[in-house]
Amino acid sequence: MSIEVKGLTKTYKLKRHEKKTAVDNISFTIPGGEIVGFIGPNGAGKSTTIKMMTGILTPDCGTISIEGLTFKKNRKEIMLKTGVVFGQKSVLCWDIPVIDSLKLFRDMYRVSDEVFKENMDAFSDILGLDEFIGQPPRLLSLGQRMKADLAASLIYDPDILFLDEPTIGIDVLSKERIRQFIKKINEERHTTIILTTHDVSDIESLCEKMIIIDKGVLIYDGSLPKLKSIYGSADLEEIIKKIYLAGEDRYEKVC
């Protein structure tokens, strides 16, 4: 499913009469079936944008259209088509076994027994869920909890998956397993995936397209190879550092 964002703006009220514009009139399109890296430095407006795109926050101005659907008219339909994983917050019930949380999601989203079994078999195979599925999340390692959250977000076969820092604080082997899982889901199910991350390896391994924002402003919207060609370098980490340090003329320098 494709996503079209037009003129998206969000301003927060601070103390007294002060205001801060977190997202400043940004527009972009995410084609269906692609993995897109959505990046920027801390405080760039990434989380605010993702929260608006998932319906958690309402924009002050602008529109978000998902295959022609809008939150104003089609909220329930959009939510049934969308999965979300926040690296810092789990959707799982903290004190009950992971399998019970997954069954709860099955019932909430009215997933058939056949689809549930098929997905559980696939997730167990790729993510190794069998190792910890009978334990509550409070006893799991960060990597295990992230794998369980990924399973919960995909148990109902969403068309769009938002991943906010899915590999943060995770060991190298778990990171690679999660990346392989994300890639496999995208290839086999053609799931549209929006990935926010500070790990350049995540972007290099997974993303076809990149969207970069800084201070709420759109800095770059295009392919990874095009960005490298603009800077004449294959070192993505160095390119990103240059973009973040470019100053007031950063928009012209990149686009």
C-alpha positions in Angstrom: 0.0 0.0 0.0 1.3 3.5 -0.9 1.3 6.4 1.5 1.0 10.1 0.4 1.9 12.9 2.8 1.1 16.5 1.8 2.0 19.6 3.8 2.2 17.9 7.1 2.7 20.3 10.0 2.7 19.9 13.8 3.4 22.6 16.4 3.7 22.0 20.1 2.7 24.6 22.7 5.5 25.2 25.3 5.3 27.3 28.4 3.5 30.6 28.3 3.2 31.7 24.6 6.1 29.8 23.3 5.6 27.3 20.5 7.9 24.7 18.8 7.3 23.5 15.2 8.2 19.8 15.3 7.2 19.1 11.7 7.2 21.9 9.2 5.1 21.5 6.0 6.7 18.3 4.7 5.4 16.2 1.7 6.5 12.9 0.4 5.2 9.7 -1.2 6.1 6.1 -0.1 5.4 3.6 -2.9 3.7 0.4 -2.0 5.8 -2.7 -1.3 9.1 -0.7 -0.6 11.3 -0.5 2.5 11.9 3.1 3.2 14.5 4.5 5.7 13.1 7.5 7.5 16.0 9.2 9.3 17.2 12.3 11.0 19.1 13.4 14.1 17.6 13.4 17.5 14.8 16.1 17.7 14.4 16.1 13.9 10.7 15.4 14.0 10.8 11.7 13.1 8.8 10.4 16.0 6.2 13.1 15.6 5.8 12.4 11.9 5.5 8.6 12.5 2.9 9.2 15.2 0.8 11.3 12.8 1.2 8.6 10.1 0.0 6.0 12.5 -3.0 8.0 13.8 -1.6 8.6 17.3 -1.3 12.3 16.7 -3.5 14.6 14.7 -1.6 17.1 12.4 -2.3 20.8 12.7 -2.2 21.1 8.9 -1.7 18.7 5.9 -3.1 15.3 4.9 -2.0 11.7 5.1 -3.5 9.3 2.6 -3.1 5.6 2.6 -4.3 4.1 -0.7 -6.8 6.9 -0.8 -7.9 6.3 2.8 -7.7 9.0 5.5 -7.8 8.8 9.3 -10.7 11.3 9.4 -13.0 9.0 7.3 -11.4 5.5 7.4 -9.5 5.2 10.8 -10.7 1.7 11.6 -9.9 0.4 8.1 -6.4 1.9 8.2 -5.6 0.5 11.7 -6.5 -3.0 10.5 -4.0 -2.6 7.6 -1.2 -1.2 9.8 1.4 -2.7 12.1 3.6 -0.7 14.5 6.7 -1.6 16.5 8.3 1.0 18.8 11.8 -0.1 19.9 11.4 1.6 23.3 7.8 0.4 24.0 6.3 -3.1 23.8 2.8 -3.8 22.8 2.9 -7.1 24.7 1.3 -7.8 28.1 4.2 -7.6 30.5 3.3 -10.4 32.9 1.7 -13.1 30.7 3.4 -15.5 28.3 4.1 -14.2 24.8 1.8 -16.8 23.3 -1.1 -15.5 25.2 -0.4 -11.9 24.0 -0.3 -13.2 20.4 -3.6 -15.1 20.9 -5.1 -11.8 22.2 -4.0 -10.0 19.0 -5.5 -12.9 17.0 -8.8 -12.4 18.6 -8.7 -8.6 18.5 -8.0 -8.6 14.7 -10.2 -11.7 14.0 -7.5 -13.7 12.5 -8.6 -17.2 11.4 -7.0 -20.2 13.0 -5.5 -21.2 9.7 -3.8 -17.8 9.1 -2.7 -17.7 12.8 -1.1 -21.1 12.6 0.6 -20.3 9.3 2.0 -17.1 10.7 3.1 -18.7 13.9 5.0 -21.4 12.0 6.7 -18.8 9.8 7.6 -16.6 12.8 8.9 -19.5 14.9 11.1 -20.6 12.0 12.6 -17.2 11.2 12.6 -15.5 14.6 13.1 -18.6 16.9 9.9 -17.8 18.9 9.8 -21.3 20.3 12.8 -20.5 22.5 10.8 -18.1 24.6 7.1 -18.1 23.6 6.0 -19.5 26.9 7.7 -16.8 29.0 6.4 -13.3 29.9 8.1 -10.3 28.3 9.5 -9.1 31.6 11.8 -12.2 31.6 13.0 -11.8 28.0 16.2 -10.2 26.7 15.8 -7.0 24.6 16.4 -9.0 21.4 13.8 -11.6 22.3 11.2 -9.0 23.2 11.8 -7.2 19.9 11.2 -10.5 18.0 8.0 -11.1 19.9 6.9 -7.5 19.2 7.5 -8.1 15.5 5.4 -11.2 15.6 2.6 -9.4 17.3 2.6 -6.6 14.8 2.5 -9.0 11.9 0.1 -11.7 13.2 -2.8 -10.1 11.3 -1.0 -9.6 8.0 -0.9 -5.8 7.8 -0.1 -4.1 4.5 2.0 -1.5 6.2 4.6 -1.9 8.9 6.2 1.0 10.9 9.4 0.1 12.6 10.8 2.6 15.1 14.4 1.7 16.1 13.7 -2.1 15.9 17.4 -3.0 16.4 18.3 -0.5 19.2 20.5 -2.0 21.9 20.4 -5.5 20.4 23.4 -7.8 19.9 24.9 -8.4 16.4 23.4 -11.8 15.8 19.9 -10.8 16.9 20.2 -7.7 14.7 21.0 -9.8 11.6 18.2 -12.2 12.3 15.7 -9.3 12.6 17.0 -7.7 9.4 16.6 -11.0 7.6 13.1 -11.3 8.9 12.1 -7.8 7.8 13.6 -8.5 4.3 11.7 -11.8 4.0 8.4 -10.3 5.1 8.8 -7.5 2.5 9.7 -9.9 -0.3 7.1 -12.5 0.4 4.2 -10.3 1.4 5.1 -7.1 -0.4 4.6 -5.3 2.9 5.3 -1.6 2.8 7.9 -0.9 5.6 8.8 2.4 7.1 12.0 2.1 9.2 13.4 4.7 11.5 16.9 4.0 12.8 20.3 5.5 13.7 22.1 2.3 12.6 23.5 2.9 9.1 23.8 -0.9 8.7 20.0 -1.2 8.9 19.7 1.3 6.1 22.4 -0.3 3.9 20.9 -3.8 4.4 17.2 -3.0 3.9 16.3 0.3 2.4 15.6 1.1 -1.3 14.5 4.7 -0.6 15.4 7.3 2.0 13.6 10.2 3.5 15.7 12.5 5.7 14.4 15.3 7.9 16.1 17.8 10.2 14.4 20.4 12.5 11.1 19.3 11.0 12.1 20.1 7.4 12.4 17.6 4.6 16.1 17.4 3.6 16.1 14.5 1.1 13.6 12.2 -0.6 15.0 9.7 -3.0 17.0 6.5 -3.5 20.1 5.4 -1.6 22.2 5.2 -4.8 21.2 8.7 -5.9 22.2 10.1 -2.5 25.6 8.4 -2.8 26.1 9.8 -6.3 25.2 13.3 -5.2 28.1 13.2 -2.6 30.4 11.0 -4.8 30.9 8.6 -1.9 29.9 5.1 -0.9 30.3 5.8 2.8 26.7 6.4 3.9 27.7 7.3 7.5 30.0 10.1 6.4 27.3 11.4 4.0 24.7 11.5 6.8 27.1 13.4 9.0 27.7 16.0 6.3 23.9 16.4 5.8 23.4 16.9 9.6 26.2 19.5 9.7 25.3 21.4 6.5 23.7 24.3 8.3 21.0 26.6 6.9 21.7 25.8 3.2 21.4 22.1 3.8 18.2 21.7 1.7 19.9 23.1 -1.5 23.0 21.0 -0.9 21.2 17.7 -0.8 18.3 18.2 -3.2 
